[in-house]
Amino acid sequence: MAVTAAAISLLFYALLWKAGNLTDLPNLRVGFYNFCLWDQGTGSLRCRQFPELEALGVPRVGLALARLGAYGALVFTLFVPLPLFLAWCNSSDGEWRLAVGFLAMSSTLLAGGLGLFLTYTWKWVRLSLLEPGFLALGTAQALLVVLLMATILFPQRAEDKSKLDNY
Ligand SMILES: *[C@@H]1O[C@H](CO)[C@@H](O)[C@H](O)[C@H]1NC(C)=O
């Protein structure tokens, strides 16, 4: 439960509170909804919009899919705590399967969204992967994978317990 709460908070922080801005440097503000690069000509930060972004190598469809992945992961993660809690209370197989399904969905979507975003923006962001937005999403991804593995191992414990109860 604590790990789920941590993953949800990290996703909220990066995707909503920071509005999807993954880097917040004076000379680079790149995120799911903003794309501001340093302009040497004017000596200031200039935000690019779509036709121009496509010319820079960021396809419209690709960015849309990356957003879908990251924000979809947030939505699926919100559905994890309830079935996880119910599975824990009732040792119920159906609830457990549901929790595993939501976890698998959210970790896959986040990996896909983040991976796609990094593919298109690698040449600008590779030096700023330690920015808070990237750290938050990376940590959330790791937590989701850990949680998925822990949840998959969980029914063994429930089974052992019911065996013990039977003897
Ligand atoms: C996100 O970045 C844009 C563009 O630099 C900026 O205008 C906006 O204030 C930022 N939002 C947050 C919440 O940091």
The ligand as an ORCA input file, in Angstrom:
! r2SCAN-3c Opt
* xyz 0 1
  C       5.925     24.186    -17.672
  O       6.734     24.753    -18.683
  C       6.166     25.853    -19.358
  C       7.095     26.254    -20.480
  O       8.355     26.581    -20.027
  C       5.933     26.981    -18.340
  O       5.347     28.078    -18.996
  C       5.011     26.468    -17.254
  O       4.856     27.465    -16.254
  C       5.589     25.205    -16.604
  N       4.627     24.683    -15.659
  C       4.959     24.225    -14.446
  C       3.826     23.789    -13.591
  O       6.109     24.195    -14.053
*
